[in-house]
Amino acid sequence: METLLVDEKIAPDFLPLIVNELQNRGVEIRGDEKCLHIMGDRISTATEEDWSTEYLDLILSIKIVSNLDEAINHIHKYGSNHSDAIVTEDPATAEAFLHKIDSAAVYWNASTRFTDGFEFGFGAEIGISTDKIHARGPMGLKELTSYKYIIYGNGQVRN
């Protein structure tokens, strides 16, 4: 995970807990201005580039959002369209997220680490695509089809 979007209603209580836990595990935290207001100098300032960077390292950018629409807009602007997740107890919020996010796999209360060919039952994973049109050469209707996987969970993670 490169970016965590946090609802402003829970941020004052949630951020200190998650930041402490992640920093204890060696994760560098970068946050927006609202995060900095809550966490002070315990985190560094996130840049515009951070929101679209795949770090491949122990770095996490955190942004506080005021509502679901702001979160969805952020994901549409900066996301990879590969996999995105929402953690919420509100079914209406979850369903809106699952249907408005245009990623190959969207999750409700489950880890995006399940986005893997083997985990999906496809056998060994030989590649990943974030494009919708993947075929080359002559194409029929099947080759023009793209898939969106919607995964409902209850806190499952992949070790």
N, C-alpha and C positions, 0 to 999 in steps of 0.2 A: 504494500500500500504506500502510495506516495503522498496522497492528500486526504485529510480528514476534515469533513465539514460538520460543524457542531451547531446545533440550534441554540440561539442566544438565551433561550429560557433556562437551559440546563448548564450553560457554559461556566458561570461562576463557581458552581459546585463540582462539575465534571472535569473541567480543565486541570485544576491542581492534582486531582487523582490520576488522570491518564498521563499527564506530563511527568509526574514523579515516577510512576511505574515504568514508563518508556525510557526515561533518562537513566534510571537504575539499571536498565538493560543495555545501555550504551547508545541509545538512539538520540541523534541530534534533532532538536525541534526548532522549526521556523514557523512564525505565526504572523497573522495580519495585525493591524493596529489594535483591533478589539482584543485579540489574544495578548498582545503586549501590555495592554491596560490591566488585564487580570494577572498575568504571570510576571510582569516586570522584566528584569534582566536575566531571568532563568532561561529565556529562549531568545533566539535571534530573529531579526526581521525577515519575513518572506519577501522575495522580489516577484515581479510580474512573471519572470522566467520560471520561478519555482512551481507555479501552478500547472505548467505543462511538461515538467521534467520527470522522466523516469530515472530515478537516482541509481538504482541497482546498488544501494548502500543503505546503511542504517540512518536514514534521514527521512523526516516526516514534516510536511507542511500542513498547518492547521489554519482554517478560516472559520470564523463565526458567521453564520447566516441568520437572517431574521425570519425566514420562512422557507417552505418547500420550493416555491417558485424560484427564489434566489439560488437555492442549492442546485436545482435542475438547470438553470441558466448557466451557472458556473461549470457544471459538468458538460453541458453542450459546448461551451466555449473552449474548455481546456482538456476535456477527457479524450481518451484514446478510442472510445467505442468498443473496447474489448470486454471489460467486466466492471460492474459497479454494484454496490450494495447499500442497503439502508438498514439501520437498526432502529426499530420503533415497536411500540406496543399498539399503535393505532392502525387498524386495518385499512381505513380509508386513505391515510397518508401513504401507507405501503403500496396499496394498489395504484394510486396516482403515480408514484415513483416508478413502479414496475412497468407501467404502460407509457410513461412519458420519456423515459430514458431509452435512447436508441443505441444500446450496446448489444453485443452478441449474447451476453449472459448478464442477467440482472438478478440480484439476490435480496431476499428479505430475511433478516436475522440469520444469515449463514455467511461463512467465509468465501471470499472470491478465489481463494486458493483451490477451490474445487473446479475451476475452469481449466480443465485438462482433458485431453482426448481419452486417456485411460480411465479417468474418473467418470467420464460421460459414457463409457462403454464402447468407445470407438476403437479400442486397441491402442497400440503404441502411438503416441503423438509424434507426427513427423513435421508439423509446422503449425503456425498460428497466423491467422489473417484478421485484420481489422477492416478490410475492404468488404463491400457488399457484393461486388462482381468479381468472382475469382476464376472463372473459366477462361480458357484461351482456345482459339481456333473455332471450328464449327460448334454452335451451341443450339440446344433444344430448350424446351420449357424448363426441364429439370435444372439445367446449368444456369438459368437466370434466377433461380430461387435462392434466397438467403434465409438463414434461420435466426431466430431469437429464442434463447432458452431462458425461461423464468423459473427460478428456484426458490421455493419456500422452505424456510428453516426454523429452527428453534434454538439457535446458538451454536450450531455445529461448526467445528473447525477441522482443518486437515493438518495432521502432524507431519 
